[in-house]
């Protein structure tokens, strides 16, 4: 890699990817909007590129002199601005990045998708790179937007672009300034986690995802997906680990799955924002009791994906929030 462009560089994963590129000695250009907060990039070395994924000219200007593009920019918190904005950034923005990459003759694009684009695995099985999105879009607009964006990547590959897709699980670690996955630690430290439900998810340290992204750029096979995941944990296992780190009582009351699923579906039907009443969104309520477990064998074998213990990653996240004065 001569020089890498990172879209979404001021976000959680983007900033950690910039840090990983620094460690590898790879010059990096950080693409972000003029209004973006730069807190997550504190202490890192990068060249700034101002623009917007909805502005293809700004993307092309930012790609000048780069040979690899890491497209990390995305919207997950659709409840703040509505699903239309989520689809605009995640799908239309991705199309612009791909088109600009083709025009600028970029050697390789690594598109950051999510295991959310792989749907819900059949109970008792692990999802893999061949899994497909199988959830009603209105129940999970974020996952659906990532699914549609992947389709755009595949179209661009057919047009000659060399691109690889990576699908991270739930990411934990420092520099999470928007408190996405780290919010569980903040809640544990401030109020505890009194309840839990069935279900679980795949969790991975952010530095492992960043290393997986770089390995995908260097060694990933064109057109392939790679699940960047680590430990498959039930919600209860995750909460117990979190409470131990935060020093709070473990959850003692189990919420029936049918209650959460039903409430989430009702809120979708009524177009009610659950975040006004609860700390989780409607999609999380509907999918909360599913076991979103995935197999990372392909990424371990082909990319050498590292696997930092999740408890260690949570401890590092907790220490980072402490230094930030959040908890």
VMD Tcl script that draws the C-alpha trace (Angstrom):
set ca {
  {0.00 0.00 0.00}
  {1.39 3.40 -1.00}
  {-1.36 5.43 0.61}
  {-4.79 4.48 1.98}
  {-7.98 6.52 2.10}
  {-10.36 5.85 5.01}
  {-13.93 7.08 4.75}
  {-15.75 7.42 8.06}
  {-12.36 8.14 9.62}
  {-13.78 10.12 12.55}
  {-16.00 7.27 13.71}
  {-15.27 4.39 16.07}
  {-13.93 1.82 13.61}
  {-12.55 4.40 11.18}
  {-10.35 6.02 13.82}
  {-9.06 2.65 15.02}
  {-8.28 1.73 11.41}
  {-6.28 4.95 11.03}
  {-4.39 3.96 14.21}
  {-3.68 0.48 12.81}
  {-2.43 1.94 9.52}
  {-0.12 4.17 11.58}
  {1.25 1.05 13.31}
  {1.91 -0.56 9.93}
  {3.68 2.55 8.66}
  {1.12 3.09 5.89}
  {0.39 6.75 5.00}
  {-3.32 7.43 5.53}
  {-5.70 10.07 4.31}
  {-8.69 10.58 6.63}
  {-11.86 11.49 4.73}
  {-14.56 13.27 6.71}
  {-17.13 16.02 6.53}
  {-16.21 19.59 7.42}
  {-18.48 19.42 10.48}
  {-17.18 16.10 11.83}
  {-15.80 15.90 15.36}
  {-12.14 14.87 15.35}
  {-11.97 13.58 18.94}
  {-11.62 9.93 17.90}
  {-8.53 10.76 15.80}
  {-6.70 12.38 18.71}
  {-2.99 11.53 18.74}
  {-2.98 9.91 15.30}
  {-1.04 10.77 12.15}
  {-3.07 11.40 9.02}
  {-3.62 13.71 6.10}
  {-7.02 15.38 6.15}
  {-9.45 15.19 3.23}
  {-12.70 17.12 3.56}
  {-15.74 15.89 1.67}
  {-18.91 13.84 1.76}
  {-19.78 10.40 0.44}
  {-22.76 12.04 -1.27}
  {-20.35 14.27 -3.24}
  {-18.53 12.15 -5.80}
  {-16.16 14.97 -6.81}
  {-14.90 15.31 -3.23}
  {-14.35 11.56 -3.14}
  {-12.32 11.61 -6.33}
  {-10.20 14.47 -5.06}
  {-9.55 12.58 -1.83}
  {-8.52 9.45 -3.74}
  {-5.79 11.24 -5.70}
  {-2.52 9.43 -4.99}
  {-4.15 6.58 -3.05}
  {-4.11 2.96 -4.15}
  {-6.40 1.46 -1.49}
  {-9.75 2.73 -0.21}
  {-11.27 1.52 3.04}
  {-14.95 2.45 2.89}
  {-16.02 2.50 6.52}
  {-18.46 5.44 6.54}
  {-22.00 4.41 7.44}
  {-25.05 5.34 9.50}
  {-26.37 2.94 12.13}
  {-28.48 5.19 14.37}
  {-31.39 5.58 11.94}
  {-33.75 6.53 14.78}
  {-32.04 9.93 15.00}
  {-32.69 11.02 11.40}
  {-34.95 8.33 9.99}
  {-34.38 5.32 7.72}
  {-34.33 7.44 4.53}
  {-31.07 9.05 5.66}
  {-29.63 5.64 6.58}
  {-30.33 4.26 3.07}
  {-29.02 7.43 1.44}
  {-25.64 7.24 3.19}
  {-25.23 3.47 3.36}
  {-26.40 2.65 -0.17}
  {-26.13 5.80 -2.29}
  {-22.94 6.86 -0.51}
  {-21.42 3.45 -1.17}
  {-22.34 3.67 -4.85}
  {-20.51 6.99 -5.03}
  {-17.39 5.58 -3.36}
  {-17.38 2.65 -5.79}
  {-17.91 4.88 -8.84}
  {-15.16 7.25 -7.72}
  {-12.83 4.30 -7.12}
  {-13.43 3.00 -10.65}
  {-12.81 6.43 -12.17}
  {-9.64 6.95 -10.11}
  {-8.35 3.44 -10.90}
  {-8.04 2.44 -7.25}
  {-6.17 -0.87 -6.91}
  {-8.40 -2.25 -4.15}
  {-11.49 -1.27 -2.16}
  {-12.30 -2.86 1.18}
  {-15.99 -2.37 1.92}
  {-16.97 -2.56 5.58}
  {-20.35 -4.24 5.77}
  {-21.63 -6.04 8.89}
  {-22.83 -9.46 10.00}
  {-26.19 -7.63 10.05}
  {-26.21 -8.06 6.26}
  {-26.07 -11.85 6.70}
  {-29.46 -12.15 8.37}
  {-30.42 -14.47 11.23}
  {-28.76 -17.92 11.24}
  {-30.98 -20.96 11.61}
  {-31.29 -21.77 15.31}
  {-28.42 -24.00 16.42}
  {-26.18 -23.11 13.47}
  {-23.49 -20.53 12.77}
  {-23.88 -17.96 10.02}
  {-21.11 -17.87 7.42}
  {-20.03 -15.96 4.31}
  {-22.72 -17.70 2.25}
  {-25.56 -16.53 4.50}
  {-28.06 -14.08 3.05}
  {-30.27 -11.38 4.53}
  {-33.58 -12.99 5.58}
  {-35.31 -10.38 7.76}
  {-38.23 -8.12 6.75}
  {-36.50 -4.81 5.86}
  {-38.84 -2.72 8.02}
  {-37.78 -4.74 11.06}
  {-34.08 -4.19 10.47}
  {-33.36 -1.26 8.13}
  {-29.68 -1.08 9.08}
  {-29.02 -4.70 8.10}
  {-31.10 -4.27 4.95}
  {-29.13 -1.16 3.95}
  {-25.87 -3.07 4.34}
  {-27.32 -5.93 2.29}
  {-28.21 -3.51 -0.52}
  {-24.78 -1.85 -0.31}
  {-23.12 -5.25 -0.73}
  {-25.15 -5.73 -3.90}
  {-23.67 -2.48 -5.21}
  {-20.17 -3.75 -4.42}
  {-20.82 -6.92 -6.39}
  {-22.07 -4.85 -9.36}
  {-18.91 -2.74 -9.24}
  {-16.78 -5.89 -9.20}
  {-18.52 -7.05 -12.37}
  {-17.56 -3.67 -13.85}
  {-13.90 -4.39 -13.12}
  {-13.33 -3.01 -9.62}
  {-11.11 -5.07 -7.30}
  {-13.06 -5.11 -4.04}
  {-13.38 -7.21 -0.90}
  {-16.20 -7.20 1.66}
  {-15.64 -7.56 5.40}
  {-18.48 -8.26 7.84}
  {-17.60 -7.35 11.44}
  {-19.61 -8.56 14.41}
  {-20.40 -6.33 17.38}
  {-17.26 -4.23 17.93}
  {-15.93 -3.13 21.32}
  {-12.92 -1.02 22.20}
  {-11.57 2.51 22.74}
  {-12.28 5.62 20.62}
  {-16.03 4.84 20.68}
  {-16.92 8.51 21.07}
  {-20.49 8.03 19.88}
  {-21.03 5.32 22.49}
  {-22.32 2.68 20.11}
  {-21.39 -0.73 21.54}
  {-19.61 0.81 24.53}
  {-22.91 2.08 25.92}
  {-23.38 -1.24 27.73}
  {-20.35 -0.50 29.92}
  {-21.57 3.01 30.64}
  {-24.98 1.69 31.64}
  {-23.41 -0.98 33.85}
  {-21.20 1.59 35.60}
  {-23.99 4.13 36.12}
  {-27.15 2.12 36.77}
  {-26.26 -1.56 36.50}
  {-27.90 -4.08 34.16}
  {-30.86 -5.55 36.06}
  {-32.44 -7.65 33.28}
  {-31.52 -9.94 30.40}
  {-33.18 -12.03 27.73}
  {-32.40 -15.03 25.57}
  {-30.26 -14.66 22.48}
  {-26.70 -13.66 21.81}
  {-24.28 -12.13 19.35}
  {-20.75 -12.30 18.00}
  {-18.33 -9.85 19.61}
  {-14.85 -8.73 18.53}
  {-12.22 -6.22 19.67}
  {-11.97 -3.15 17.45}
  {-8.21 -3.53 16.98}
  {-8.79 -7.03 15.60}
  {-11.30 -5.68 13.09}
  {-8.81 -3.00 12.02}
  {-6.11 -5.64 11.49}
  {-8.62 -7.75 9.57}
  {-9.39 -4.79 7.29}
  {-5.71 -4.29 6.47}
  {-5.22 -8.03 5.88}
  {-8.26 -8.01 3.57}
  {-6.64 -5.22 1.56}
  {-3.38 -7.14 1.32}
  {-4.47 -10.77 1.09}
  {-8.23 -10.97 0.63}
  {-9.55 -12.55 -2.53}
  {-11.41 -10.30 -4.97}
  {-15.18 -10.44 -4.54}
  {-15.06 -12.48 -1.33}
  {-16.74 -11.83 2.01}
  {-14.85 -12.25 5.28}
  {-16.61 -12.39 8.64}
  {-14.51 -10.44 11.14}
  {-15.82 -11.93 14.37}
  {-14.53 -13.59 17.50}
  {-16.54 -14.90 20.46}
  {-20.17 -15.97 20.19}
  {-21.66 -14.86 23.51}
  {-25.17 -15.08 24.91}
  {-26.57 -11.80 26.20}
  {-26.32 -13.15 29.73}
  {-22.63 -14.06 29.27}
  {-21.93 -10.59 27.88}
  {-23.81 -8.88 30.72}
  {-22.10 -10.94 33.42}
  {-18.70 -10.07 31.97}
  {-19.64 -6.40 31.73}
  {-20.98 -6.23 35.27}
  {-17.84 -7.85 36.64}
  {-15.68 -5.21 34.94}
  {-17.93 -2.33 35.99}
  {-18.33 -3.64 39.55}
  {-22.12 -3.81 39.54}
  {-24.60 -6.54 40.44}
  {-25.31 -9.08 37.68}
  {-28.76 -9.16 36.07}
  {-31.32 -11.19 37.99}
  {-34.54 -10.91 35.97}
  {-35.18 -12.47 32.57}
  {-37.53 -10.66 30.19}
  {-39.66 -13.06 28.11}
  {-38.55 -13.00 24.50}
  {-42.10 -12.90 23.15}
  {-42.70 -9.68 25.05}
  {-39.70 -7.84 23.57}
  {-40.31 -9.12 20.04}
  {-43.99 -8.24 20.17}
  {-43.35 -4.77 21.55}
  {-40.70 -4.09 18.91}
  {-43.01 -5.14 16.07}
  {-45.83 -3.00 17.44}
  {-43.51 0.00 17.55}
  {-42.45 -0.61 13.96}
  {-46.09 -0.86 12.84}
  {-47.00 2.32 14.72}
  {-43.77 4.09 13.68}
  {-42.93 4.80 17.32}
  {-39.35 5.64 18.31}
  {-38.48 3.19 21.11}
  {-35.42 5.27 22.04}
  {-37.76 7.79 23.66}
  {-38.68 5.18 26.24}
  {-35.99 2.49 26.24}
  {-32.19 2.32 25.75}
  {-32.54 0.02 22.70}
  {-34.11 0.56 19.29}
  {-36.98 -1.36 17.74}
  {-34.72 -3.59 15.63}
  {-32.75 -4.64 18.70}
  {-35.99 -5.50 20.46}
  {-37.22 -7.67 17.60}
  {-33.89 -9.47 17.14}
  {-32.87 -9.52 20.81}
  {-33.74 -13.17 21.42}
  {-32.09 -14.47 18.24}
  {-28.69 -16.12 18.44}
  {-26.67 -14.08 15.93}
  {-23.69 -16.40 16.04}
  {-21.18 -16.55 13.19}
  {-18.20 -18.60 12.03}
  {-14.92 -16.68 11.53}
  {-12.90 -19.65 10.21}
  {-12.42 -18.17 6.72}
  {-10.99 -14.88 8.05}
  {-8.71 -16.69 10.50}
  {-7.32 -18.99 7.81}
  {-7.02 -16.57 4.90}
  {-6.41 -13.26 6.68}
  {-4.80 -14.36 9.92}
  {-7.54 -12.55 11.86}
  {-6.38 -11.99 15.46}
  {-8.70 -12.87 18.36}
  {-8.21 -10.71 21.43}
  {-10.35 -12.08 24.30}
  {-13.59 -10.10 24.53}
  {-13.17 -9.61 28.27}
  {-9.79 -8.00 27.65}
  {-11.32 -5.73 25.01}
  {-14.12 -4.73 27.39}
  {-11.60 -3.95 30.12}
  {-9.66 -1.73 27.71}
  {-12.90 0.01 26.70}
  {-13.79 0.59 30.34}
  {-10.37 2.12 31.04}
  {-10.70 4.38 28.01}
  {-14.11 5.66 29.14}
  {-12.61 6.30 32.58}
  {-9.87 8.45 31.06}
  {-12.53 10.34 29.10}
  {-14.46 11.09 32.29}
  {-17.56 9.34 30.96}
  {-17.75 6.89 33.86}
}
mol new
graphics top color blue
foreach p $ca { graphics top sphere $p radius 0.5 }
foreach p [lrange $ca 0 end-1] q [lrange $ca 1 end] { graphics top cylinder $p $q radius 0.2 }
display resetview
